[in-house]
């Protein structure tokens, strides 16, 4: 069977499985639609949270980013897992005890104010919609390759499928389908990694393989990679920094506290039976997440190695600075390029331009202007790097680059789609409940029927998919970068207000509202300055206010932590000017702190 | 007579949080970022140690931390008689 047929078969079978489960568990009442009756086992809930969490950004894009960033890519790994520790300890058990099922509801009750709840809805929408843009970028990459269409067409098809998928079942359907999706995506991620680790280092476990020796030599894989890419003018893999150490630090903080502030992840912890289970659910979620996250750096480094090995035959034998990478015959001839390159060229995400007209592909860092390196390039007759590789294709292309069997490539396609769909569905659910329940039912139209609420939720989903899809056509960055912005928005708005709600007995509504607005505002300002107003290209105004990364060299994707500080500061400053919260709110905060008396979640009716 | 009030429970909870967060900070931000160059002088198999902490080690420790915390909290709940029934 050819690759295309097998891919259809794998993707088709996995979809049939998810839809089968969704039909089997089809949601009935509104409450079931959102939280699956509160009775999901911690291990299963952990798996579902894992699937929810590991989106197209984690599955498709993250390893590509790390591949390009080297050591600095560790910020995604630490950030997106370290946040779970915060979530498990600081938020999940208390929110579960509080017994409401959306973030705006918690904010509205704790800060005795519908205005606070409405502001929380705005924060939630800002973070979720940005997040979905990132997902659509990833979905576009996956579909374009899988169907052999352009990236743009891939996004349109993805929009349709995500919509059908999210509207079809509620959370219950989603919880069990997500367990299935987790299984598909983790197999899809680890199996090729095992094959590749085996062939590059002879060690089957990728986490150990990354620390192993390059096969057939006594030099370690990482040292070999350092040598090859520094010879080609790139930064050293094991020490390369994203801008500065400060930027890396702040970026990691942002991703961590953003993790603990993302509405679709938090809502997961309302679906466990007890406070105790909320604590262990977060633990299990992290176990399942860590399985993929500790594999990712191996995938990243090995994909980079294999890519260079494919383009330049000098890679295997070369030693530091011996110039073998610059021997003309070692660069591959374009007409003899492997099939995977031809397949990816169709999507427009990989491209070759023969700048020096020798019919061979030269791939190196043409931004490196050190005179020593320039001299080597000149001597070899290279006129610029001729291969453009979109980072987001690295994971999907990885098994093809390594020439793994067709069924592995098909499995990865199925896994990538599973990752994108599961997260998009979870996010859309958070958006739809925020709009239909927290905004419409609670604030604008209290008379709304249950049916009307469900309908409003579905309309909200449809609108957000269209908006996210259209913005996804011209994304503000690679999938993982765009998702990082979403984390920044959550970090600067939702995380602080939840923390204040639980850990400060005296925080009043005015403080909370001021904090959210200030945090979200300043973060959006910084991001929009760099990426355009509402991510529309051409509206960037960063040069008018101080130039790129003007705030201590911090990149816009990393800015959320600064926004969070502004949020806290504004909240405490404004708090002083207004009366303290009423006694029953103080009692409420005290009761949230102890597990006893937790109830089945209610709140909708 | 030991204090069994909810205030005392909360103090114990905050103490546990502080301890866990210290480890959490040290392995990721400490070993993985701030002191990475120092740790990179040592190697763990083919890994420079600082690089390992940033891309592998902290993740393993995070998992252990969450379970440790869940376990300790379960015990605290029983000790102060505030567990769910």
Boltz contact constraints between the chains, C-beta under 6 A:
constraints:
  - contact:
      token1: [A, 71]
      token2: [B, 51]
      max_distance: 6.0
  - contact:
      token1: [A, 74]
      token2: [B, 54]
      max_distance: 6.0
  - contact:
      token1: [A, 74]
      token2: [B, 55]
      max_distance: 6.0
  - contact:
      token1: [A, 77]
      token2: [B, 55]
      max_distance: 6.0
  - contact:
      token1: [A, 78]
      token2: [B, 28]
      max_distance: 6.0
  - contact:
      token1: [A, 78]
      token2: [B, 58]
      max_distance: 6.0
  - contact:
      token1: [A, 81]
      token2: [B, 59]
      max_distance: 6.0
  - contact:
      token1: [A, 81]
      token2: [B, 62]
      max_distance: 6.0
  - contact:
      token1: [A, 82]
      token2: [B, 28]
      max_distance: 6.0
  - contact:
      token1: [A, 82]
      token2: [B, 62]
      max_distance: 6.0
  - contact:
      token1: [A, 85]
      token2: [B, 24]
      max_distance: 6.0
  - contact:
      token1: [A, 85]
      token2: [B, 62]
      max_distance: 6.0
  - contact:
      token1: [A, 85]
      token2: [B, 65]
      max_distance: 6.0
  - contact:
      token1: [A, 85]
      token2: [B, 66]
      max_distance: 6.0
  - contact:
      token1: [A, 88]
      token2: [B, 66]
      max_distance: 6.0
  - contact:
      token1: [A, 89]
      token2: [B, 17]
      max_distance: 6.0
  - contact:
      token1: [A, 89]
      token2: [B, 69]
      max_distance: 6.0
  - contact:
      token1: [A, 211]
      token2: [B, 45]
      max_distance: 6.0
  - contact:
      token1: [A, 211]
      token2: [B, 46]
      max_distance: 6.0
  - contact:
      token1: [A, 211]
      token2: [B, 47]
      max_distance: 6.0
  - contact:
      token1: [A, 212]
      token2: [B, 46]
      max_distance: 6.0
  - contact:
      token1: [A, 220]
      token2: [B, 46]
      max_distance: 6.0
  - contact:
      token1: [A, 221]
      token2: [B, 46]
      max_distance: 6.0
  - contact:
      token1: [A, 222]
      token2: [B, 46]
      max_distance: 6.0
  - contact:
      token1: [A, 238]
      token2: [B, 48]
      max_distance: 6.0
  - contact:
      token1: [A, 238]
      token2: [B, 51]
      max_distance: 6.0
  - contact:
      token1: [A, 248]
      token2: [B, 33]
      max_distance: 6.0
  - contact:
      token1: [A, 249]
      token2: [B, 33]
      max_distance: 6.0
  - contact:
      token1: [A, 274]
      token2: [B, 84]
      max_distance: 6.0
  - contact:
      token1: [A, 279]
      token2: [B, 70]
      max_distance: 6.0
  - contact:
      token1: [A, 280]
      token2: [B, 70]
      max_distance: 6.0
  - contact:
      token1: [A, 282]
      token2: [B, 66]
      max_distance: 6.0
  - contact:
      token1: [A, 283]
      token2: [B, 66]
      max_distance: 6.0
  - contact:
      token1: [A, 283]
      token2: [B, 67]
      max_distance: 6.0
  - contact:
      token1: [A, 283]
      token2: [B, 70]
      max_distance: 6.0
  - contact:
      token1: [A, 286]
      token2: [B, 63]
      max_distance: 6.0
  - contact:
      token1: [A, 286]
      token2: [B, 66]
      max_distance: 6.0
  - contact:
      token1: [A, 287]
      token2: [B, 63]
      max_distance: 6.0
  - contact:
      token1: [A, 290]
      token2: [B, 59]
      max_distance: 6.0
  - contact:
      token1: [A, 290]
      token2: [B, 63]
      max_distance: 6.0
  - contact:
      token1: [A, 293]
      token2: [B, 59]
      max_distance: 6.0
  - contact:
      token1: [A, 294]
      token2: [B, 56]
      max_distance: 6.0
  - contact:
      token1: [A, 294]
      token2: [B, 59]
      max_distance: 6.0
  - contact:
      token1: [A, 297]
      token2: [B, 55]
      max_distance: 6.0
  - contact:
      token1: [A, 593]
      token2: [B, 10]
      max_distance: 6.0
  - contact:
      token1: [A, 594]
      token2: [B, 6]
      max_distance: 6.0
  - contact:
      token1: [A, 594]
      token2: [B, 82]
      max_distance: 6.0
  - contact:
      token1: [A, 595]
      token2: [B, 77]
      max_distance: 6.0
  - contact:
      token1: [A, 595]
      token2: [B, 82]
      max_distance: 6.0
  - contact:
      token1: [A, 595]
      token2: [B, 84]
      max_distance: 6.0
  - contact:
      token1: [A, 596]
      token2: [B, 82]
      max_distance: 6.0
  - contact:
      token1: [A, 596]
      token2: [B, 84]
      max_distance: 6.0
  - contact:
      token1: [A, 598]
      token2: [B, 84]
      max_distance: 6.0
